[in-house]
Amino acid sequence: MHGSATSLATSVSSWLLVLLCAVSGAYCLRRVRDAGGAAGEAVMGFGMALMALPLGGGEGWRIPVLAVVFCGASLHALWLLRGGAHHAHHLVGSLTMVYMTLAAGTGPGEVQGHGQGHAAGAGAPLLTGALLLYFAGYVVLGGTRLIAAGGAAAAPAAAGRGGPTELIRACRLAMGMGMLAMLLTM
């Protein structure tokens, strides 16, 4: 019974992550007309949702498709770097998704044959740790900015332009937390 409760909790948390990423992707897709970087964020949101889907079987198609999509997103982010270093986060995020996709594609025999009991496709521990630190810092910084923007001084601006800006920050924070959650499960 403990095993089924654990699998239920894992399944529920996976579906919540899928929902969070899909809603973030949908919001970014809606913003594509207004902001150029929103297209990349929409691709990342939907890609993260697809990657987090708890599919039992039929995963042979998912890894190559996700690898191609995230490699394309990485090239797009690299292209955006021409406009300034503020697009570097998009490059880090898309390269992280490529890394997680490729790590998920490693076979269980490669890891379990060593008797260590790690999850299949765990990736390189040093790189995973560095990415965990990066996204943990991103989430803490984004949360701090969101809290600071929601202070008493920003309350009158919520009716105008402040509301959507806070929503954009919350969307980015949600995707950062989703990335952090996926890295933690590697």
Secondary structure, DSSP 8 states (H G I E B T S, - for coil): -HHHHHHHHHHHHHHHHHHHHHHHHHHHHHTTTT-TTHHHHHHHHHHHHHHH----S-TTTHHHHHHHHHHHHHHHHHHHGGG-GGGHHHHHHHHHHHHHHHHHTS-HHHHHTTT----TT---HHHHHHHHHHHHHHHHHHHHHHHHHTSGGGTGGGGTTHHHHHHHHHHHHHHHHHHHHHHHT-
